[in-house]
Amino acid sequence: MEHFLRNRWYQYGFSHELADTPLTRTIIDMPLVAFRTNTDVSILLDMCPHRFAPLSTGRVDDGRIICGYHGLAFDGAGHCAANPHGKITTALRVRSFPAVERHGALWVWMGEAALADPALIPDLSFIDETPGTARIHFTIAIRASYRLVTDNLLDLSHADYLHPDTLGGVMTGVRPTVIDTDNGVAVEWENRNVVPPPRFRERVPATQRANAWTRAEWQAPAIMLIKTALTQSGRDRSREDEVWALHSMTPESAGSTHYFVCGTRRDRMDDVEYSARLRAMLQHAFEQEDKPMLEDQQRRIGMADPDSLRPILLSIDAGAALARRKLNRLIAQEQVADA
């Protein structure tokens, strides 16, 4: 049985995904529904306490969600606000989950509500500082464990083999630097005087040589910030050269993941055509290359713990292995505290 870290903020979705209709997602095996109240965002268990119908099949009206089966209405805190069939009792309530809207994303706390401190949401203010024309969003459903997706991003040497025509070409032979940070794990790769990969051809032409730099910063349970930069050889990079992207791997279940990506840049920020080209290329890499491989991995592993299969680890796995140990330790500590 998979144990998840509960006393953490998980990304539920992006703000633009939640409009006038409820947004349902399963997070760590729990079916949830999000909706906008008059002033905020609320997330409830997606199950009416009467006959267990999904509240998400109902509608939102005046800040309340109304069950589509028998018309019971619930407010953002899960209290019954209307019962067309009689009086309201204390039993007519739905479990609510702490929810915060920040950095263009929706966040849900799956553990003890009293511990839900919004200050624990990772600082992603770089998203707020980037205009919408320079942001690229993805929401991808992957039939694989969030741990496999995390491993994939903490070992970017795979890019030369899985993404040879888009993101690859600068990783093989580079020894990663693994950093044990206060909040998690960081892995850095730097390669100088290389041929620029296709992803950066509009920044550095293929006829020139380039310096490539990438840093992946992981926080438990599965929030990652990936920073990349490519500059012409002989020129030091600046913040303006760096592309920063949020990669958020929210577990749906032991074998499925909601994968959220928000990429940002600091050049050509008003160029929507450039954004469209980048989005098409990245979408191909993530959906047509990463996703099938991860799902193939999951099918081979089944529901076994990958560590129990005794994988042969290489030097490129150091960052992912450290992150797994840290996550396992946090989960074990939480289980002891809850016992």
C-alpha positions in Angstrom: 0.0 0.0 0.0 1.3 3.4 -1.0 1.7 5.9 1.8 1.6 9.6 0.9 2.9 12.7 2.7 -0.3 14.4 3.9 0.8 17.5 5.8 1.9 19.3 2.7 0.4 21.6 0.0 -0.4 19.8 -3.3 -1.2 21.6 -6.5 -4.8 21.0 -7.3 -4.7 22.8 -10.7 -4.2 26.2 -12.3 -6.4 29.1 -11.5 -7.5 29.4 -15.2 -8.9 25.8 -15.0 -11.6 26.8 -12.4 -14.4 28.9 -14.0 -18.1 28.8 -13.2 -18.4 25.0 -13.0 -16.9 22.7 -10.4 -13.4 21.2 -11.0 -13.0 17.7 -9.8 -9.7 15.8 -9.2 -8.6 12.9 -7.2 -5.6 13.6 -5.0 -3.9 10.8 -3.1 -6.9 8.6 -3.6 -9.4 11.2 -2.3 -12.0 12.5 -4.8 -12.3 16.3 -4.4 -14.2 19.1 -5.9 -13.2 22.7 -6.2 -15.5 25.7 -6.7 -15.5 29.4 -6.3 -17.4 31.0 -3.5 -18.2 34.7 -3.5 -14.8 35.6 -2.1 -12.5 32.6 -2.3 -11.8 29.0 -3.6 -13.1 26.0 -1.6 -12.3 22.3 -1.9 -14.6 19.6 -0.6 -14.8 15.9 -0.6 -16.6 15.1 -3.9 -19.4 13.1 -2.2 -22.8 14.2 -0.9 -23.4 12.8 2.6 -27.0 11.9 1.7 -26.7 9.2 -1.0 -23.0 9.7 -1.9 -23.5 11.2 -5.3 -20.5 13.3 -6.7 -21.1 16.9 -5.9 -19.1 17.7 -9.0 -22.1 16.6 -11.2 -24.1 19.4 -9.6 -23.8 23.2 -10.1 -22.5 26.2 -8.3 -24.9 29.0 -7.4 -24.3 32.0 -5.1 -21.1 30.6 -3.7 -22.6 27.2 -2.9 -22.4 23.8 -4.6 -25.7 22.1 -5.1 -25.9 18.3 -5.4 -27.4 17.3 -8.7 -29.2 14.3 -7.2 -31.5 15.8 -4.6 -30.7 19.5 -4.5 -28.8 19.7 -1.1 -26.6 22.8 -1.1 -23.2 23.1 0.7 -21.2 26.2 1.4 -17.4 26.5 1.1 -16.8 25.1 4.6 -18.9 22.0 3.8 -21.9 23.0 5.9 -25.3 22.3 4.5 -26.8 25.7 3.5 -30.1 24.4 2.1 -32.2 21.2 2.3 -35.3 21.2 0.1 -36.6 18.1 1.9 -36.6 19.2 5.5 -34.5 20.8 8.3 -30.7 21.0 8.3 -29.0 18.7 10.8 -25.4 18.7 11.9 -24.9 15.4 10.1 -25.5 17.1 6.8 -22.0 18.3 6.1 -19.1 17.5 3.8 -15.4 17.3 4.7 -13.6 20.4 3.6 -9.9 20.8 2.8 -7.8 24.0 3.3 -7.4 25.7 -0.1 -5.3 28.6 -1.2 -5.1 30.3 -4.6 -1.5 31.6 -5.2 1.0 32.0 -8.1 -1.8 31.3 -10.6 -2.4 27.9 -9.1 -4.8 26.2 -6.7 -3.4 24.5 -3.7 -4.9 21.9 -1.3 -3.8 20.7 2.1 -4.5 17.0 2.5 -3.5 16.6 6.1 -4.4 18.0 9.5 -6.2 21.3 8.8 -4.7 23.0 11.9 -1.2 22.7 10.3 -2.2 24.2 7.0 0.1 27.3 6.9 0.0 29.1 3.6 3.5 30.2 4.2 4.6 26.6 3.5 3.5 27.0 -0.2 6.7 27.2 -2.2 7.7 30.7 -3.3 6.8 30.8 -7.0 6.6 34.6 -7.3 8.5 34.4 -10.6 5.2 33.3 -12.1 3.4 36.4 -10.8 6.2 38.6 -12.3 5.8 37.0 -15.8 3.0 38.3 -18.1 0.6 35.8 -19.4 2.0 36.1 -22.9 5.3 34.6 -21.6 3.8 31.7 -19.6 3.3 28.2 -21.0 0.9 25.9 -19.1 0.4 22.2 -19.3 -1.8 19.8 -17.3 -1.0 16.2 -18.2 -2.5 13.0 -16.8 0.2 10.3 -16.5 -0.6 6.7 -15.6 2.5 6.4 -13.6 3.6 7.1 -10.0 4.6 10.7 -9.1 7.9 9.2 -7.8 8.8 8.0 -11.3 8.0 11.5 -12.7 10.2 13.0 -10.0 13.0 10.6 -10.9 12.7 11.6 -14.5 13.2 15.3 -13.8 16.1 14.8 -11.4 18.0 12.8 -14.0 17.9 14.9 -17.1 20.6 12.9 -18.8 17.7 11.1 -20.4 17.0 14.2 -22.6 19.8 13.2 -25.1 18.0 9.9 -25.7 14.3 10.5 -25.2 14.3 14.0 -26.7 17.0 14.0 -29.3 15.2 16.4 -31.6 13.9 18.9 -29.0 15.6 19.2 -25.6 18.5 16.8 -25.9 22.1 17.1 -27.0 23.9 18.7 -24.0 23.6 16.3 -21.1 25.6 13.2 -21.8 29.1 13.3 -20.3 28.2 16.1 -17.8 28.7 15.1 -14.2 25.7 16.3 -12.2 26.4 18.3 -9.0 24.0 17.1 -6.3 23.2 19.5 -3.4 21.5 18.5 -0.2 19.4 21.7 0.6 17.4 22.7 3.6 14.1 22.2 1.7 15.0 19.3 -0.5 17.5 18.5 -3.2 19.1 20.4 -6.1 20.9 19.0 -9.1 23.0 21.1 -11.5 24.4 20.3 -14.9 26.7 22.6 -16.9 28.3 22.0 -20.3 30.4 24.5 -22.2 31.1 24.9 -25.9 28.3 22.7 -27.1 26.0 22.7 -30.2 22.8 24.3 -29.0 19.8 22.0 -28.9 16.7 22.7 -31.0 14.9 24.2 -28.0 17.3 27.1 -28.0 18.0 27.6 -31.7 16.2 31.0 -31.7 18.5 32.1 -28.9 21.8 30.7 -30.2 22.0 29.6 -33.8 23.1 26.1 -34.7 26.2 27.6 -36.4 27.5 28.9 -33.1 28.7 27.2 -29.9 27.0 27.6 -26.6 27.2 27.2 -22.9 24.3 25.2 -21.4 23.2 25.3 -17.7 20.4 23.5 -15.9 19.4 23.4 -12.3 16.5 21.3 -10.9 15.3 22.1 -7.3 13.0 19.6 -5.6 10.9 20.0 -2.5 8.8 17.2 -0.9 6.6 15.7 -1.8 6.9 16.6 -5.5 7.3 20.3 -6.3 10.2 21.1 -8.7 11.6 24.3 -10.1 13.8 23.7 -13.2 16.0 26.6 -14.4 17.8 26.5 -17.7 20.0 28.9 -19.7 21.9 28.8 -23.0 24.3 31.5 -23.9 26.8 32.0 -26.6 30.2 30.6 -25.6 32.4 33.2 -23.9 29.5 35.1 -22.4 28.4 34.7 -18.8 24.7 34.1 -18.3 22.4 36.6 -16.6 19.0 36.2 -15.1 17.5 37.5 -18.3 18.9 34.4 -20.1 17.3 32.0 -17.7 14.1 30.1 -18.3 12.3 29.0 -15.1 9.5 26.4 -15.0 7.4 24.9 -12.3 7.0 21.2 -12.5 4.4 19.9 -10.0 3.7 16.2 -9.7 0.5 15.7 -7.7 -0.3 12.0 -7.0 -3.7 11.0 -8.0 -3.1 7.4 -6.8 -0.2 5.1 -6.3 0.0 4.6 -10.1 -1.2 7.9 -11.6 -0.2 11.5 -11.5 -1.5 15.0 -12.3 1.5 16.7 -13.9 1.3 20.5 -13.9 3.9 22.6 -15.8 4.2 26.4 -15.9 7.1 27.6 -17.9 8.2 31.3 -17.9 10.9 33.3 -19.7 12.3 36.9 -19.7 12.9 37.5 -23.4 10.3 38.3 -26.1 7.7 38.3 -23.4 5.0 39.9 -25.6 5.6 37.5 -28.5 2.6 35.2 -28.5 3.6 33.4 -31.7 6.9 32.5 -30.1 5.1 31.2 -27.1 2.9 29.1 -29.3 5.9 27.5 -31.0 7.6 26.8 -27.7 4.4 25.3 -26.3 4.0 23.0 -29.3 7.5 21.7 -29.0 7.4 21.2 -25.3 4.0 19.6 -25.5 5.4 17.1 -28.0 8.4 16.3 -25.7 6.3 15.9 -22.5 3.2 14.2 -24.0 4.7 12.1 -26.8 8.1 11.2 -25.3 8.2 11.5 -21.5 4.6 10.3 -20.8 4.7 7.1 -22.8 8.1 6.1 -21.3 6.9 6.7 -17.8 3.7 4.8 -18.4 5.7 1.9 -19.9 8.0 1.9 -16.8 4.9 1.7 -14.5 3.5 -1.2 -16.5 6.7 -3.1 -16.1 7.0 -2.3 -12.3 3.3 -2.9 -11.6 2.4 -1.9 -8.1 5.7 -3.1 -6.6 8.0 -0.7 -4.7 10.7 0.1 -7.2 13.3 -0.1 -4.4 12.2 -3.7 -3.7 13.2 -4.6 -7.2 16.8 -3.6 -6.4 17.5 -1.3 -9.4 21.1 -1.0 -10.5 21.8 2.7 -9.8 24.2 4.8 -11.8 26.0 8.0 -10.9 23.3 9.9 -12.8 20.8 8.7 -10.2 22.3 10.4 -7.2 19.9 13.3 -7.0 16.8 11.1 -7.5 18.0 8.6 -4.9 18.6 11.3 -2.3 15.1 12.8 -2.9 13.5 9.4 -2.5 15.3 8.8 0.8 14.2 12.3 2.1 10.6 11.7 1.0 10.6 8.2 2.6 11.9 9.7 5.9 9.3 12.4 6.0 6.5 10.0 5.4 7.8 7.6 8.1 8.1 10.6 10.5 4.5 11.6 9.8 3.2 8.1 10.3 4.9 7.9 13.7 3.5 11.3 14.7 0.0 10.1 13.7 0.2 6.8 15.5 
